[in-house]
Amino acid sequence: MKAIVVTDEAAGRAGMTLAERPDPDVAKLADLSGANYGDVVVEVHASGFTWDELSWPSTWVDRRGHDRTPSIPGHEVAGVVSALSYGAAGLSVGQRVFGLTDWTRDGTLAEYAVVEARNLAPLPGDVDFTTGAGVVMSGLTAWQGLFVHGRLEAGQRVLVHGAAGAVGSMATQLAREAGAYVIGTGRAADAHTAREFGANEYVDLENDELADVGGVDLVFDVFGGDLGARSARLVRPGGTLVTIAGPPEVRPADGRTIDFVVEADRTQLGEIVRRVRDGRVRANIGTIASLDDAVAAFNPAGRKKGKTIIRVRP
């Protein structure tokens, strides 16, 4: 099969190549004595990736710390189940699925990917593969940040950083749909996009004073650093700062701080895709490229808007 592989951590993105890799061993997958209990093979139709994946230790070593190169990046997938192992519950061969793969296993920038069944959810026939792959990481991150860790309630004021980005736009939509008042932030050029995704207000971080926002019940932070520190000071007593940017330097004086890494969740994926079908949320997809052009897509010449999706099959 064709796949994007990386072999040299020091080379980073410059070391990415399109190569031939062995197809998943279906015979081994079906062997009950093997180590693949609960896995499925997915014929990949669309794949997504995160820009800083090559800086993650899990891209280069397995759970035991052993080198696992050449490795295949990409962890968001939409496709069709082509084979099942023992213990792969809730799915069937030929079923359309989407989901998030394990960080320490070969990813989805390939024609086939082996994924734990529990990390996948059914993809309805009226949702295309590109959209499915486009809402996996952003949707789960936003959902978990807002509802699992942030305990969002209707009527609360929510500050969403990067509101025009893939994750921020999803957080904005889900928060508005849940009845929150959303204040988005970002560059001046992104104000219109953030408002299109549902931001009630917008703070231009290049020209506006963040402190003028006033108190908020929940901060959804994707940047960290000084911006995260200034945001912590806006959290009302009993409120929450949720961040995916690593442990914050400053915490709310009388509130909670949650630093989290997104996890696969079939039920949450079902909630997200239901809202996509209803038209309540939409994917923020920018560039769509083929697998042959995935290396170039991973190394953009300039700043890209929205999620980049690799369309592996037409």
Backbone bond lengths (Angstrom), bond angles and torsions (degrees), N, CA, C in turn:
res aa  C-N    CA-C-N  psi(-1)  N-CA   C-N-CA  omega(-1)  CA-C   N-CA-C  phi
1 M - - - 1.461 - - 1.522 109.34 -
2 K 1.336 116.11 155.69 1.455 120.66 173.99 1.520 109.71 -84.70
3 A 1.334 114.99 141.39 1.459 119.42 179.89 1.517 109.51 -155.83
4 I 1.322 116.00 155.22 1.456 121.58 170.63 1.524 107.11 -88.16
5 V 1.344 116.90 128.15 1.459 120.07 -178.66 1.520 110.17 -126.41
6 V 1.334 114.13 154.07 1.457 121.93 173.29 1.523 107.94 -128.17
7 T 1.325 116.50 140.91 1.459 120.57 -176.65 1.518 113.48 -129.45
8 D 1.322 117.20 -15.51 1.466 120.76 -172.16 1.521 109.06 -131.09
9 E 1.335 116.69 109.08 1.455 120.62 -178.83 1.518 111.66 -62.50
10 A 1.309 117.17 -37.01 1.465 120.90 -178.42 1.520 111.41 -65.81
11 A 1.322 117.14 -32.22 1.463 121.27 -178.52 1.529 111.65 -76.25
12 G 1.321 117.42 -22.51 1.459 120.62 179.34 1.519 112.18 58.60
13 R 1.317 116.34 -137.08 1.460 120.94 -177.52 1.523 112.29 -63.03
14 A 1.327 116.63 -27.49 1.467 119.76 179.83 1.520 111.38 -65.62
15 G 1.323 117.05 -19.29 1.463 120.98 -179.02 1.517 114.20 -92.96
16 M 1.323 117.71 5.43 1.467 120.87 179.53 1.523 110.82 -77.81
17 T 1.332 115.86 136.60 1.463 120.01 178.19 1.525 109.85 -141.15
18 L 1.325 115.42 154.99 1.454 121.78 170.79 1.518 107.08 -90.43
19 A 1.329 117.50 122.96 1.453 121.25 -172.75 1.517 110.89 -139.75
20 E 1.315 115.86 168.78 1.455 122.10 172.29 1.521 108.70 -91.29
21 R 1.317 116.25 128.99 1.459 122.60 177.26 1.521 108.77 -126.08
22 P 1.316 117.56 155.42 1.472 119.01 179.70 1.528 111.37 -62.69
23 D 1.331 115.81 143.14 1.457 119.57 171.93 1.527 109.14 -63.60
24 P 1.335 118.72 154.06 1.465 120.09 175.24 1.524 110.83 -55.79
25 D 1.323 116.54 139.42 1.456 122.58 -178.25 1.532 109.04 -79.78
26 V 1.321 115.41 94.10 1.462 119.98 -176.60 1.519 111.24 -65.02
27 A 1.330 117.72 -34.80 1.469 120.53 179.21 1.525 110.34 -62.22
28 K 1.327 116.33 -43.00 1.461 119.68 178.20 1.519 110.84 -67.88
29 L 1.320 116.05 -36.67 1.459 120.75 179.85 1.519 110.53 -59.57
30 A 1.338 116.80 -36.03 1.460 121.38 -176.92 1.526 113.07 -86.19
31 D 1.319 117.60 -2.35 1.461 121.96 -177.62 1.525 109.39 -84.56
32 L 1.309 116.65 114.43 1.456 121.12 -176.85 1.520 112.46 -60.50
33 S 1.342 116.47 -26.58 1.464 119.55 -179.30 1.524 112.12 -82.00
34 G 1.314 116.89 -6.40 1.460 120.38 -178.71 1.513 112.39 -78.38
35 A 1.347 115.82 -176.57 1.473 120.82 -176.68 1.512 111.27 -102.54
36 N 1.329 115.88 27.43 1.460 119.18 -173.37 1.520 112.41 -117.32
37 Y 1.303 117.05 26.92 1.462 121.29 -179.35 1.538 109.69 -59.23
38 G 1.323 116.23 126.70 1.456 121.00 177.37 1.510 115.14 87.22
39 D 1.333 118.32 5.17 1.462 121.35 -179.38 1.524 111.65 -89.81
40 V 1.325 115.49 158.52 1.458 122.31 169.74 1.527 108.16 -133.76
41 V 1.321 115.74 154.45 1.461 120.73 170.40 1.519 107.41 -96.66
42 V 1.324 116.47 128.32 1.454 121.72 178.51 1.524 109.25 -109.66
43 E 1.315 116.22 124.75 1.463 121.38 169.28 1.523 106.03 -75.22
44 V 1.322 116.66 108.57 1.459 121.61 -170.94 1.527 110.37 -75.95
45 H 1.327 116.00 128.13 1.460 121.62 173.95 1.529 111.10 -106.23
46 A 1.321 116.99 -35.75 1.467 120.90 177.60 1.519 108.78 -145.71
47 S 1.336 114.46 145.73 1.465 120.52 -175.32 1.519 109.98 -138.71
48 G 1.328 115.38 149.91 1.457 120.90 174.75 1.515 110.43 -127.09
49 F 1.321 115.84 161.88 1.464 120.52 179.71 1.519 109.04 -145.06
50 T 1.320 115.06 166.96 1.456 122.27 177.87 1.522 108.50 -111.50
51 W 1.341 115.88 138.62 1.469 120.20 -170.54 1.528 114.06 -58.67
52 D 1.328 117.64 -31.79 1.467 118.67 -175.37 1.524 113.38 -102.35
53 E 1.319 118.17 20.37 1.466 120.98 -179.44 1.523 113.24 -55.15
54 L 1.316 117.21 -35.63 1.459 119.69 -175.50 1.522 112.23 -72.52
55 S 1.331 117.41 -6.56 1.460 120.57 174.50 1.527 111.74 -96.55
56 W 1.334 117.02 -3.38 1.462 120.75 -179.72 1.526 109.83 -81.73
57 P 1.315 119.31 132.06 1.473 120.85 175.58 1.530 112.33 -56.07
58 S 1.339 116.87 -34.18 1.465 121.07 -177.30 1.521 113.17 -66.00
59 T 1.329 117.82 -17.06 1.460 120.27 176.13 1.524 110.99 -71.65
60 W 1.322 116.44 -24.24 1.470 120.97 -171.50 1.516 114.59 -112.00
61 V 1.329 117.98 -23.83 1.467 120.32 -179.02 1.527 109.45 -133.37
62 D 1.343 115.33 156.33 1.460 119.66 178.07 1.527 110.16 -87.00
63 R 1.320 116.01 -171.61 1.460 120.28 -176.27 1.526 112.67 -64.32
64 R 1.317 117.50 -21.67 1.458 121.11 179.22 1.528 112.58 -93.11
65 G 1.334 115.35 2.29 1.452 119.14 -179.81 1.513 114.76 84.54
66 H 1.332 117.48 10.35 1.463 121.59 179.76 1.522 110.57 -87.00
67 D 1.317 115.82 143.00 1.460 121.11 177.44 1.524 110.00 -58.02
68 R 1.324 117.48 132.63 1.463 120.58 -179.19 1.528 113.08 -122.45
69 T 1.325 116.71 17.55 1.455 119.52 177.66 1.531 109.97 -78.19
70 P 1.347 117.63 152.59 1.463 126.40 0.41 1.536 110.75 -72.47
71 S 1.316 115.32 133.60 1.459 120.09 -178.54 1.524 110.04 -113.81
72 I 1.324 114.93 157.05 1.461 122.70 -178.89 1.518 108.08 -108.24
73 P 1.324 119.59 118.64 1.470 121.11 178.54 1.522 112.24 -78.72
74 G 1.344 114.80 -177.92 1.457 120.89 -178.20 1.514 110.76 91.18
75 H 1.336 117.51 129.49 1.468 119.60 -177.89 1.524 113.36 -132.34
76 E 1.307 118.76 1.77 1.464 122.25 176.55 1.519 108.50 -106.73
77 V 1.323 116.23 133.12 1.461 118.86 -173.70 1.514 111.59 -142.53
78 A 1.323 114.77 146.98 1.455 122.86 167.62 1.521 106.51 -139.32
79 G 1.315 116.28 132.23 1.457 119.04 -177.10 1.507 112.10 -175.59
80 V 1.339 115.57 -152.08 1.455 122.44 -175.40 1.521 109.35 -128.05
81 V 1.319 117.16 133.89 1.466 121.39 178.14 1.528 108.74 -67.63
82 S 1.346 116.76 125.55 1.464 120.44 179.70 1.521 112.94 -111.81
83 A 1.330 118.59 -15.45 1.467 121.42 177.29 1.517 108.91 -160.71
84 L 1.347 115.68 151.64 1.458 122.28 -178.72 1.525 109.97 -126.53
85 S 1.325 116.22 146.46 1.459 120.24 170.54 1.521 108.49 -101.88
86 Y 1.326 115.94 174.45 1.455 120.10 172.44 1.527 109.31 -59.69
87 G 1.307 115.55 140.86 1.454 119.53 176.23 1.508 114.88 85.16
88 A 1.332 117.91 2.21 1.467 120.84 179.76 1.524 108.74 -83.51
89 A 1.304 115.47 84.43 1.459 120.70 -171.51 1.529 112.19 -84.31
90 G 1.336 115.05 146.57 1.449 121.63 170.45 1.506 115.63 84.38
91 L 1.336 118.36 2.80 1.464 121.54 -179.73 1.524 109.79 -132.60
92 S 1.325 116.04 164.25 1.459 120.77 179.37 1.524 109.86 -141.73
93 V 1.330 115.89 156.98 1.466 120.95 177.90 1.523 109.18 -62.24
94 G 1.320 116.48 135.00 1.460 122.24 -178.57 1.514 114.15 91.08
95 Q 1.329 117.08 -4.73 1.459 120.87 -178.23 1.524 111.53 -80.22
96 R 1.324 116.07 140.33 1.464 122.35 174.59 1.529 108.35 -78.70
97 V 1.334 116.42 131.72 1.464 120.73 -176.69 1.528 110.25 -140.03
98 F 1.334 115.05 164.20 1.455 121.15 170.56 1.517 108.19 -148.79
99 G 1.331 116.46 156.23 1.456 117.44 -178.86 1.510 113.26 171.59
100 L 1.335 113.11 -169.35 1.467 122.60 -173.45 1.523 108.01 -120.67
101 T 1.332 117.35 126.50 1.462 120.65 -177.25 1.526 111.19 -88.89
102 D 1.318 114.58 165.74 1.463 121.73 178.83 1.527 110.23 -65.71
103 W 1.348 116.16 141.19 1.465 120.63 -177.48 1.525 113.14 -65.04
104 T 1.342 117.43 -31.16 1.466 120.36 -171.08 1.521 113.27 -97.65
105 R 1.333 117.48 13.05 1.460 121.12 177.79 1.523 108.94 -120.76
106 D 1.338 115.29 163.04 1.456 118.87 177.50 1.509 109.97 -54.19
107 G 1.352 114.80 141.10 1.441 121.06 -172.44 1.508 114.83 -95.07
108 T 1.315 115.36 -148.82 1.463 121.66 -163.80 1.524 115.16 -113.47
109 L 1.339 117.76 2.82 1.464 119.33 175.11 1.529 108.43 -82.10
110 A 1.318 114.39 63.63 1.463 121.97 -174.03 1.522 108.55 -159.94
111 E 1.319 115.49 167.98 1.458 119.13 -179.50 1.525 112.23 -75.03
112 Y 1.340 116.91 -24.23 1.461 121.80 175.84 1.521 108.85 -138.85
113 A 1.332 116.00 150.77 1.458 121.17 176.99 1.525 108.94 -141.11
114 V 1.325 115.71 142.07 1.462 121.40 175.25 1.523 107.78 -98.05
115 V 1.327 116.21 124.04 1.463 122.21 -172.22 1.525 108.98 -134.59
116 E 1.332 116.83 142.94 1.459 119.61 171.63 1.528 108.99 -65.01
117 A 1.323 115.58 132.64 1.463 120.07 -176.91 1.520 111.99 -56.85
118 R 1.324 117.18 -36.54 1.465 120.26 -177.58 1.526 112.85 -64.69
119 N 1.347 117.21 -17.59 1.462 121.40 -179.96 1.516 113.35 -88.38
120 L 1.324 116.97 1.07 1.462 122.35 -177.06 1.522 110.85 -116.51
121 A 1.324 115.06 152.79 1.462 121.84 175.86 1.526 108.76 -130.99
122 P 1.317 118.10 153.56 1.470 120.33 176.39 1.522 111.21 -61.27
123 L 1.326 115.80 138.03 1.463 121.68 176.35 1.527 107.89 -106.63
124 P 1.324 118.17 114.69 1.470 120.26 -178.35 1.530 111.57 -58.00
125 G 1.326 115.16 151.15 1.453 120.56 -176.94 1.509 114.49 -65.16
126 D 1.345 117.67 -20.27 1.460 119.75 -179.60 1.529 112.71 -93.55
127 V 1.329 116.93 9.43 1.470 121.37 173.26 1.525 107.46 -114.54
128 D 1.329 117.49 118.61 1.457 120.00 -175.43 1.526 111.05 -71.46
129 F 1.326 115.51 160.69 1.466 121.33 -175.76 1.525 112.43 -62.19
130 T 1.325 116.83 -37.50 1.460 120.01 -179.99 1.528 110.80 -61.43
131 T 1.322 116.13 -44.63 1.458 119.97 177.55 1.525 110.76 -64.84
132 G 1.333 116.64 -42.09 1.457 120.31 179.33 1.518 112.41 -56.88
133 A 1.336 116.01 -49.35 1.461 119.35 178.61 1.524 111.10 -65.76
134 G 1.335 116.54 -29.68 1.455 120.89 -175.30 1.509 115.24 -75.25
135 V 1.343 117.29 -17.33 1.474 119.29 -178.50 1.526 113.04 -108.28
136 V 1.327 118.13 -0.27 1.465 119.90 -175.15 1.524 111.72 -65.10
137 M 1.332 116.73 -68.33 1.460 120.78 -175.80 1.527 111.50 -67.14
138 S 1.318 116.59 -47.22 1.469 119.61 -178.29 1.518 110.99 -64.75
139 G 1.334 116.95 -41.26 1.445 120.34 -179.14 1.518 113.17 -66.70
140 L 1.327 116.36 -47.38 1.464 119.83 179.96 1.527 111.37 -65.28
141 T 1.332 117.12 -40.87 1.460 120.15 179.47 1.520 110.76 -62.28
142 A 1.321 116.49 -45.98 1.454 120.52 179.84 1.525 111.07 -65.48
143 W 1.318 116.94 -44.52 1.460 120.95 -178.25 1.533 110.90 -60.75
144 Q 1.330 115.86 -49.10 1.456 119.73 -177.53 1.522 111.95 -68.04
145 G 1.334 116.61 -38.14 1.459 119.41 178.56 1.515 112.84 -65.16
146 L 1.334 116.08 -41.08 1.462 120.42 -177.14 1.525 113.28 -78.98
147 F 1.333 115.72 -50.25 1.464 119.65 -167.62 1.534 114.16 -99.84
148 V 1.327 117.52 -37.42 1.460 119.98 -178.85 1.525 110.66 -80.24
149 H 1.338 116.35 -51.29 1.465 120.70 -176.94 1.531 112.60 -93.07
150 G 1.322 117.20 -36.29 1.461 120.70 -176.47 1.511 114.54 -86.45
151 R 1.338 117.31 -16.47 1.464 121.78 178.67 1.533 111.92 52.40
152 L 1.314 114.79 44.61 1.461 120.86 -176.16 1.520 112.10 -60.70
153 E 1.332 115.60 139.62 1.458 122.30 176.09 1.526 109.37 -127.96
154 A 1.313 115.42 153.92 1.463 120.71 177.77 1.520 110.14 -58.94
155 G 1.330 115.28 141.34 1.453 121.03 178.54 1.510 115.14 90.13
156 Q 1.318 117.88 -8.67 1.461 120.28 179.61 1.520 111.58 -79.01
157 R 1.323 115.13 157.30 1.463 121.98 175.20 1.529 108.76 -95.87
158 V 1.334 115.62 126.06 1.459 121.41 -175.51 1.521 109.36 -122.32
159 L 1.332 116.06 130.70 1.456 122.40 175.42 1.525 108.00 -102.60
160 V 1.337 116.79 117.40 1.462 122.06 -177.65 1.522 108.93 -113.29
161 H 1.325 116.82 113.31 1.458 120.35 176.81 1.536 110.29 -80.88
162 G 1.326 115.86 147.55 1.463 120.08 -178.12 1.508 111.99 62.40
163 A 1.330 116.66 43.60 1.461 121.30 -171.66 1.523 113.99 -66.75
164 A 1.319 118.09 -13.68 1.464 120.55 177.72 1.525 111.95 -97.83
165 G 1.346 116.95 -4.76 1.451 121.01 -179.76 1.517 112.35 -81.14
166 A 1.337 116.28 178.15 1.461 120.33 -176.41 1.529 111.69 -61.81
167 V 1.339 117.20 -47.41 1.465 120.76 -179.67 1.527 110.53 -76.58
168 G 1.323 116.51 -47.24 1.456 120.32 -177.32 1.512 113.55 -61.04
169 S 1.324 117.81 -38.73 1.464 120.30 179.45 1.525 111.28 -67.60
170 M 1.332 116.49 -34.37 1.458 119.08 176.49 1.524 110.62 -70.00
171 A 1.348 116.95 -40.84 1.461 120.30 176.95 1.528 110.63 -62.10
172 T 1.306 116.25 -39.76 1.468 120.74 178.55 1.524 110.82 -61.74
173 Q 1.311 116.80 -47.12 1.461 120.62 -178.72 1.524 112.34 -64.88
174 L 1.332 116.41 -45.39 1.460 119.72 -178.35 1.527 111.35 -66.76
175 A 1.338 116.77 -38.14 1.460 119.80 179.27 1.528 110.81 -66.45
176 R 1.323 117.09 -43.83 1.477 120.13 177.72 1.520 110.61 -62.41
177 E 1.335 115.98 -42.79 1.460 120.27 -178.69 1.527 111.04 -63.89
178 A 1.351 116.14 -27.79 1.461 120.90 179.33 1.528 112.61 -85.75
179 G 1.328 117.65 -0.18 1.451 121.09 176.21 1.514 115.42 94.61
180 A 1.321 117.51 17.00 1.462 120.79 178.82 1.528 110.87 -89.66
181 Y 1.335 115.33 161.56 1.462 122.47 172.60 1.523 105.90 -97.88
182 V 1.340 116.98 118.60 1.461 121.28 -170.08 1.523 111.64 -107.80
183 I 1.321 114.59 128.20 1.466 122.46 173.86 1.520 107.06 -111.04
184 G 1.313 116.73 112.67 1.454 120.71 -179.85 1.513 111.90 -94.36
185 T 1.333 116.52 156.94 1.457 121.16 176.25 1.521 109.96 -133.77
186 G 1.333 114.49 164.69 1.453 120.61 176.41 1.515 110.71 156.08
187 R 1.325 115.98 -158.67 1.455 121.89 178.50 1.524 110.79 -74.88
188 A 1.317 114.69 158.60 1.465 119.33 179.10 1.529 111.25 -58.87
189 A 1.327 116.57 -38.55 1.460 120.75 -176.97 1.519 113.37 -68.09
190 D 1.349 117.36 -14.65 1.456 120.72 -176.17 1.526 113.35 -99.01
191 A 1.326 117.73 2.69 1.465 120.98 -175.63 1.528 111.76 -58.82
192 H 1.320 116.71 -46.81 1.467 119.97 -177.32 1.523 110.82 -62.39
193 T 1.325 117.12 -42.69 1.468 120.82 -179.74 1.513 110.80 -62.91
194 A 1.337 117.31 -45.10 1.466 120.86 -179.96 1.529 111.36 -60.65
195 R 1.316 116.27 -40.54 1.468 119.15 178.64 1.526 110.90 -68.77
196 E 1.330 117.72 -34.32 1.460 120.31 176.74 1.526 111.41 -62.66
197 F 1.331 115.87 -32.02 1.459 120.22 178.88 1.528 111.94 -85.46
198 G 1.325 118.09 0.72 1.445 120.09 170.59 1.503 117.91 115.47
199 A 1.328 119.35 3.96 1.465 120.04 179.06 1.528 110.50 -64.11
200 N 1.331 116.93 129.57 1.464 121.38 176.52 1.518 111.38 -73.07
201 E 1.312 116.21 -36.94 1.466 123.26 177.15 1.524 108.26 -132.44
202 Y 1.329 114.95 164.34 1.467 118.98 177.86 1.517 109.39 -141.23
203 V 1.332 115.60 134.19 1.454 122.03 177.56 1.526 108.70 -109.89
204 D 1.305 115.66 117.07 1.461 122.48 175.61 1.528 107.17 -78.83
205 L 1.319 117.57 105.64 1.459 121.08 -174.61 1.522 113.14 -68.35
206 E 1.334 116.74 -12.69 1.463 120.31 178.03 1.522 112.18 -84.51
207 N 1.332 116.51 -23.07 1.475 119.18 -173.47 1.522 114.88 -132.78
208 D 1.318 118.67 -23.83 1.457 121.60 -176.55 1.526 111.68 -94.97
209 E 1.316 115.53 159.59 1.458 121.27 176.50 1.529 109.16 -91.52
210 L 1.325 116.75 119.09 1.453 120.34 -179.38 1.522 111.23 -61.40
211 A 1.315 117.03 -34.90 1.466 120.59 -177.63 1.518 112.69 -61.93
212 D 1.342 117.09 -22.00 1.460 120.17 -179.58 1.527 112.45 -68.96
213 V 1.320 116.47 -13.24 1.462 120.59 178.28 1.526 110.60 -61.81
214 G 1.322 117.09 -34.65 1.459 120.61 -176.02 1.514 110.96 84.73
215 G 1.321 116.51 -167.03 1.454 121.04 -176.38 1.513 113.20 -72.70
216 V 1.337 115.15 144.03 1.463 121.43 177.05 1.524 108.86 -132.91
217 D 1.316 115.42 157.21 1.460 120.87 179.75 1.528 112.28 -87.66
218 L 1.337 115.61 -27.54 1.461 119.71 -176.07 1.522 109.54 -147.20
219 V 1.325 115.59 132.74 1.465 122.11 172.00 1.521 107.97 -111.34
220 F 1.338 116.94 127.10 1.458 122.54 173.32 1.521 106.64 -107.14
221 D 1.349 115.78 105.54 1.462 121.43 -170.41 1.526 111.43 -108.62
222 V 1.327 116.05 129.76 1.462 120.74 176.96 1.521 112.31 -116.65
223 F 1.334 117.47 -0.06 1.456 121.44 -174.14 1.526 114.20 -110.02
224 G 1.321 117.78 -41.47 1.457 121.34 -177.09 1.519 111.67 72.89
225 G 1.340 116.33 -155.56 1.458 122.01 177.19 1.519 112.74 61.03
226 D 1.326 114.81 -144.94 1.460 120.70 -178.20 1.525 111.96 -62.60
227 L 1.326 117.01 -37.15 1.460 119.90 179.98 1.527 110.44 -64.24
228 G 1.308 116.41 -40.65 1.452 119.94 177.20 1.518 111.80 -63.84
229 A 1.329 115.59 -38.74 1.466 120.08 179.12 1.519 111.22 -65.19
230 R 1.336 117.12 -43.75 1.462 120.14 178.61 1.526 111.45 -66.37
231 S 1.326 115.71 -33.06 1.463 120.11 -179.96 1.523 111.43 -69.23
232 A 1.334 116.27 -35.97 1.468 119.87 -179.36 1.519 111.33 -58.89
233 R 1.314 116.72 -32.28 1.462 120.82 -178.06 1.529 112.62 -73.52
234 L 1.333 116.54 -11.23 1.466 120.76 -179.75 1.526 112.48 -92.23
235 V 1.327 116.90 -11.29 1.462 120.56 -174.92 1.525 110.59 -72.25
236 R 1.317 116.06 126.09 1.452 121.60 179.75 1.529 110.85 -69.37
237 P 1.315 118.48 159.89 1.472 120.83 175.20 1.532 110.94 -53.64
238 G 1.314 115.46 129.24 1.454 120.61 -178.53 1.519 113.85 86.41
239 G 1.337 117.11 -3.53 1.458 121.21 -178.88 1.516 112.57 -83.35
240 T 1.323 116.17 -174.35 1.464 121.24 -173.26 1.518 111.86 -139.44
241 L 1.312 115.86 137.82 1.465 123.16 167.98 1.521 106.83 -105.55
242 V 1.337 116.62 116.07 1.461 122.56 177.69 1.518 107.85 -109.02
243 T 1.339 116.61 130.56 1.456 118.86 -176.78 1.518 111.41 -139.11
244 I 1.335 115.60 146.51 1.462 122.15 172.99 1.526 109.85 -111.95
245 A 1.338 116.18 13.13 1.464 121.58 -174.66 1.527 113.09 -101.50
246 G 1.323 117.53 14.25 1.460 120.41 -179.56 1.513 111.21 98.17
247 P 1.326 117.07 170.57 1.470 121.36 -177.35 1.529 111.11 -55.38
248 P 1.324 118.27 127.21 1.468 120.83 -177.27 1.516 112.13 -74.73
249 E 1.323 115.21 150.20 1.470 121.02 178.96 1.527 110.95 -78.85
250 V 1.326 117.09 -30.03 1.463 122.40 -178.86 1.515 108.35 -126.18
251 R 1.326 115.71 137.08 1.459 121.27 179.54 1.524 110.26 -113.71
252 P 1.330 117.13 155.63 1.472 119.10 176.12 1.524 110.81 -57.63
253 A 1.319 115.63 143.80 1.465 120.01 -177.27 1.520 111.53 -64.57
254 D 1.324 117.20 -35.15 1.458 120.48 -176.93 1.524 109.30 -141.60
255 G 1.345 114.70 55.10 1.456 119.74 -178.77 1.517 110.76 -156.29
256 R 1.318 115.29 -172.85 1.467 120.51 -178.19 1.520 110.95 -103.54
257 T 1.332 115.22 156.50 1.466 121.79 172.45 1.520 108.56 -129.16
258 I 1.320 117.00 128.72 1.457 122.42 179.09 1.522 108.59 -124.79
259 D 1.325 116.22 118.48 1.468 122.67 173.49 1.525 105.93 -107.56
260 F 1.332 117.89 117.97 1.465 118.37 -172.90 1.524 112.25 -135.64
261 V 1.331 114.08 160.43 1.461 123.15 172.49 1.517 106.90 -115.19
262 V 1.312 116.76 132.35 1.455 121.32 -176.14 1.527 111.12 -61.29
263 E 1.339 115.72 147.58 1.454 122.59 179.16 1.527 109.85 -126.56
264 A 1.327 115.45 151.32 1.458 119.73 175.50 1.520 109.53 -69.32
265 D 1.330 116.78 143.42 1.456 120.77 179.80 1.527 108.94 -157.39
266 R 1.319 116.84 112.82 1.467 121.37 -176.15 1.523 112.28 -63.20
267 T 1.325 116.52 -42.15 1.464 119.89 -178.63 1.520 111.45 -63.87
268 Q 1.322 116.73 -44.40 1.457 120.20 179.69 1.525 111.27 -65.42
269 L 1.327 117.53 -38.62 1.461 119.92 176.33 1.527 110.28 -60.37
270 G 1.333 116.09 -38.92 1.460 119.66 177.29 1.521 112.19 -62.53
271 E 1.333 116.80 -39.90 1.470 120.38 177.83 1.528 111.11 -65.07
272 I 1.324 115.63 -39.83 1.463 120.37 -178.17 1.525 110.80 -67.29
273 V 1.337 116.60 -47.69 1.466 118.67 -177.04 1.524 110.87 -69.01
274 R 1.330 117.95 -28.09 1.469 120.05 174.97 1.522 110.12 -62.78
275 R 1.308 117.21 -39.82 1.468 121.19 178.54 1.525 111.43 -71.06
276 V 1.328 117.04 -31.94 1.464 120.24 175.02 1.530 109.67 -64.33
277 R 1.317 116.45 -44.77 1.463 120.49 -178.99 1.524 111.80 -65.53
278 D 1.335 115.80 -35.03 1.465 120.61 -179.98 1.523 112.77 -77.19
279 G 1.337 116.52 -10.32 1.457 120.03 -177.42 1.517 113.90 82.03
280 R 1.336 116.71 10.62 1.460 119.63 -179.66 1.527 112.45 -79.38
281 V 1.326 117.67 -28.25 1.465 121.68 174.02 1.527 108.36 -136.19
282 R 1.318 115.60 156.09 1.466 120.00 178.20 1.517 109.75 -138.37
283 A 1.319 114.64 152.55 1.455 120.43 179.63 1.517 110.24 -71.71
284 N 1.317 115.82 144.33 1.463 122.01 176.52 1.528 107.46 -102.65
285 I 1.328 115.47 83.43 1.462 121.43 -175.79 1.514 109.69 -105.23
286 G 1.325 115.50 130.26 1.452 121.68 178.80 1.515 111.14 -102.23
287 T 1.322 116.53 -90.49 1.463 122.82 -178.41 1.517 111.43 -83.79
288 I 1.340 115.81 137.78 1.459 122.42 171.83 1.526 106.90 -121.85
289 A 1.335 116.39 121.91 1.458 120.97 -176.58 1.527 109.80 -129.18
290 S 1.318 116.34 161.24 1.462 121.40 176.54 1.530 109.78 -83.57
291 L 1.326 116.70 167.40 1.463 120.15 177.23 1.525 110.49 -62.39
292 D 1.323 116.89 -35.14 1.468 119.96 178.47 1.527 111.75 -63.07
293 D 1.326 117.17 -26.23 1.463 121.58 -178.48 1.530 112.51 -104.86
294 A 1.342 116.61 11.70 1.465 120.15 -174.05 1.519 112.79 -66.57
295 V 1.329 118.28 -33.95 1.468 119.99 179.32 1.524 109.95 -62.16
296 A 1.318 116.89 -44.33 1.459 120.74 178.26 1.523 110.78 -65.22
297 A 1.335 116.95 -37.61 1.465 120.41 179.55 1.529 111.33 -66.70
298 F 1.326 116.73 -31.29 1.456 121.59 178.99 1.528 110.60 -76.65
299 N 1.319 116.45 -16.82 1.464 122.45 -179.70 1.521 109.92 -121.87
300 P 1.338 118.58 66.58 1.465 120.49 -174.59 1.521 112.35 -67.63
301 A 1.334 114.99 148.34 1.466 120.03 180.00 1.520 111.69 -73.05
302 G 1.310 117.00 -27.57 1.462 121.18 -178.85 1.509 110.64 -143.98
303 R 1.318 115.74 -173.84 1.458 121.12 -179.31 1.525 109.75 -69.61
304 K 1.325 115.78 129.61 1.452 121.14 -179.35 1.525 110.36 -102.69
305 K 1.311 115.97 145.39 1.460 121.10 176.98 1.521 109.55 -100.22
306 G 1.314 116.16 137.24 1.452 120.87 178.02 1.512 112.71 75.58
307 K 1.319 114.66 -179.60 1.465 123.06 -178.04 1.516 110.60 -79.77
308 T 1.343 116.19 135.09 1.463 120.98 173.91 1.519 108.21 -89.97
309 I 1.317 116.75 128.24 1.457 122.24 -179.71 1.521 109.14 -118.72
310 I 1.335 114.81 137.21 1.467 120.72 175.52 1.530 107.77 -99.58
311 R 1.320 115.57 117.27 1.450 120.95 178.52 1.524 107.81 -90.02
312 V 1.322 116.17 103.79 1.463 121.56 -173.33 1.519 111.05 -77.60
313 R 1.327 116.24 -37.64 1.470 121.68 176.46 1.520 108.52 -124.26
314 P 1.337 118.23 147.37 1.474 121.73 -178.52 1.525 111.41 -58.14
